[in-house]
């Protein structure tokens, strides 16, 4: 007698833009347990994480049924002001990251994380050009992670001031960040080392200028795709905010 299929909660879907950007990554089955990076990014939650998320959902559902509407805190504005500022907050963070990325890739003076020079001598720091790129990519991953974590904390605080339902969503997002998004960040963190062989090939002595242009284009697109992926949960909070405003 065959067993019924077991439903396992999945992590948020990887965006199509990130799928395309990751197609350049040479997969090493010894590094990626599933043998495919995209499959690893979308692997099911473990039992402990799924259980805690279920507890958060049931707790918030019971609490929402008996809570009174949230009263505005003096000096923090009402629900309408909070709802309108959610989208503005997300857009400000998005513009800030995009602006810094542009400065990085155009060698603008004072760039937060300037793109490494490919022709710099390794005798200066003992690093190859590919290793400098790996560190540049990893530094940008950390920068995006920190900014978007701060954004989500800000959005959750705003949602808690609007209604019990949105306060429940904020609690769920906090749990998701602990159990789902951190795992996604850990998976993305393995991408820079996996790209080192490709960068070494594109920067080889016999490579032409077009190879360097291709490297820059691929890396820029990958970082933009990672930004889009990381913003998805925050975008969901903003959309919930907007839907709540339209329904009232």
C-alpha positions in Angstrom: 0.0 0.0 0.0 1.6 3.3 -1.1 1.9 6.1 1.4 0.1 9.4 0.8 2.5 12.2 -0.1 3.7 14.2 2.8 3.3 18.0 2.6 6.4 19.9 3.5 6.4 23.7 3.9 8.7 25.3 1.3 10.9 28.4 1.6 9.9 31.5 -0.4 10.3 30.9 -4.1 13.6 32.1 -5.7 12.8 35.0 -8.1 13.2 34.4 -11.8 15.8 37.1 -12.0 18.0 35.4 -9.4 17.5 32.1 -11.3 18.9 33.6 -14.4 21.8 35.3 -12.6 22.7 32.1 -10.8 22.9 30.2 -14.1 26.5 31.3 -14.4 27.5 29.6 -11.1 29.5 26.4 -11.6 27.9 23.9 -9.2 30.2 21.8 -7.0 28.3 18.8 -5.6 30.8 18.6 -2.7 29.8 22.1 -1.6 26.1 22.2 -2.3 24.4 19.2 -0.7 21.6 18.9 -3.2 23.9 19.2 -6.1 21.9 22.2 -7.4 22.1 25.7 -5.9 18.6 26.7 -6.8 17.2 23.4 -5.3 19.2 24.1 -2.1 17.8 27.6 -1.8 14.3 26.2 -2.0 14.7 23.1 0.2 12.0 22.4 2.8 12.1 23.8 6.3 13.3 21.5 9.0 10.8 20.1 11.5 11.8 22.5 14.4 11.4 25.6 12.2 8.1 24.4 10.7 6.8 23.7 14.2 7.7 27.1 15.6 6.1 28.9 12.6 2.9 26.9 13.2 3.0 28.0 16.8 3.4 31.6 15.8 0.4 31.3 13.4 -1.9 29.7 15.9 -0.9 32.1 18.7 -1.5 35.2 16.6 -4.8 33.8 15.3 -6.1 33.3 18.8 -4.8 36.7 20.0 -6.2 38.5 17.0 -9.7 37.2 17.7 -9.8 38.8 21.1 -7.7 41.9 20.8 -9.0 45.4 20.6 -7.9 47.7 17.8 -4.5 49.2 18.3 -4.6 52.7 19.7 -2.2 55.3 18.1 0.9 56.1 20.2 1.1 59.9 20.9 3.7 61.5 18.6 3.8 58.5 16.2 1.0 59.4 13.9 -2.2 57.4 13.1 -2.8 54.4 11.0 -3.1 56.3 7.8 0.2 58.0 8.3 1.9 54.7 9.2 0.4 52.9 6.1 1.6 55.7 3.8 5.1 55.7 5.2 5.7 51.9 4.8 6.1 52.2 1.0 8.2 55.3 1.3 10.5 53.5 3.8 11.1 50.6 1.5 11.7 52.8 -1.5 14.2 54.9 0.4 16.2 51.8 1.3 16.0 50.4 -2.2 17.2 53.7 -3.7 20.0 53.9 -1.2 21.3 50.4 -2.1 20.9 50.9 -5.9 22.7 54.3 -5.6 25.7 52.7 -3.8 25.8 49.8 -6.3 26.1 52.4 -9.1 28.9 54.2 -7.3 30.7 50.9 -6.8 30.6 49.8 -10.4 31.4 53.3 -11.8 34.5 53.8 -9.6 32.8 56.9 -8.1 34.9 58.8 -5.6 33.9 57.9 -2.0 32.1 54.7 -3.0 31.2 52.7 0.0 32.5 49.4 -1.6 34.5 50.2 -4.7 34.9 47.5 -7.3 38.5 46.1 -7.0 41.0 46.9 -9.8 41.8 43.9 -11.9 45.2 45.2 -12.8 46.4 45.9 -9.2 49.5 44.0 -8.3 49.0 41.1 -5.9 52.1 42.2 -4.1 50.1 45.1 -2.6 47.9 42.9 -0.5 48.9 39.3 -1.4 45.5 38.7 -3.0 44.6 37.7 -6.6 42.0 39.7 -8.6 39.5 36.8 -8.2 40.0 36.8 -4.4 39.4 40.6 -4.3 36.2 40.1 -6.2 35.1 37.3 -3.8 35.6 39.7 -0.9 33.8 42.5 -2.8 30.8 40.3 -3.5 30.7 39.0 0.1 31.0 42.5 1.5 28.0 43.6 -0.7 26.0 40.6 0.5 26.6 41.6 4.2 25.7 45.3 3.4 22.4 44.3 1.8 21.6 41.9 4.6 22.2 44.5 7.3 20.2 47.2 5.5 17.2 45.0 4.8 17.1 43.5 8.3 16.9 47.0 9.6 14.2 47.8 7.0 12.1 44.8 8.1 12.5 45.7 11.8 11.2 49.2 11.0 8.3 47.9 8.9 7.3 45.4 11.6 7.3 48.2 14.2 5.0 50.3 12.0 2.6 47.4 11.4 2.2 46.7 15.1 0.9 50.3 15.5 -1.9 49.8 12.9 -4.0 46.7 13.8 -3.9 43.4 15.6 -4.0 41.6 12.3 -0.9 43.4 11.0 0.8 43.0 14.4 0.3 39.2 13.9 1.8 39.5 10.4 4.8 41.3 12.0 5.3 38.5 14.5 5.1 35.9 11.7 7.7 37.9 9.6 10.0 37.9 12.6 9.8 34.1 12.9 10.3 33.7 9.1 13.4 35.9 9.3 14.8 33.6 12.1 14.1 30.3 10.4 13.8 30.9 6.7 15.7 34.0 5.6 18.8 33.3 7.6 19.0 29.9 5.9 18.6 31.7 2.5 21.4 34.1 3.4 23.7 31.2 4.3 22.9 29.6 0.9 23.7 32.8 -1.0 26.9 33.2 1.0 28.4 30.2 -0.8 28.0 31.8 -4.2 31.1 34.1 -4.2 33.5 31.2 -3.6 31.8 29.2 -6.3 32.4 32.0 -8.8 36.1 32.3 -8.2 37.0 29.7 -11.0 34.9 31.6 -13.5 36.5 34.9 -12.5 39.9 33.4 -12.8 39.1 32.2 -16.3 37.7 35.6 -17.4 40.7 37.4 -15.9 43.4 35.1 -17.4 46.3 36.6 -19.2 45.0 35.6 -22.5 41.5 36.9 -21.9 40.4 39.9 -23.9 38.8 43.2 -22.7 35.4 41.8 -23.5 35.9 39.1 -20.9 36.4 41.7 -18.2 33.3 43.6 -19.4 31.3 40.3 -19.2 32.5 39.6 -15.6 31.5 43.1 -14.5 28.1 42.8 -16.2 27.4 39.3 -14.7 28.5 40.4 -11.2 26.4 43.6 -11.3 23.3 41.6 -12.5 23.8 39.0 -9.8 24.0 41.7 -7.0 20.8 43.3 -8.4 19.1 40.0 -8.5 20.2 39.3 -4.9 18.8 42.7 -3.8 15.5 41.9 -5.5 15.3 38.5 -3.7 16.1 40.0 -0.3 13.5 42.7 -0.7 10.7 40.2 -1.3 9.7 39.8 2.4 9.7 43.6 3.0 7.6 44.1 -0.2 5.1 41.6 1.2 4.8 43.6 4.4 4.3 46.8 2.4 1.6 45.2 0.2 -0.2 44.0 3.4 0.0 47.5 4.7 -1.5 48.8 1.4 -4.3 46.2 1.3 -5.2 47.0 4.9 -5.5 50.7 4.0 -7.7 50.0 1.0 -10.0 47.7 3.0 -10.7 50.3 5.6 
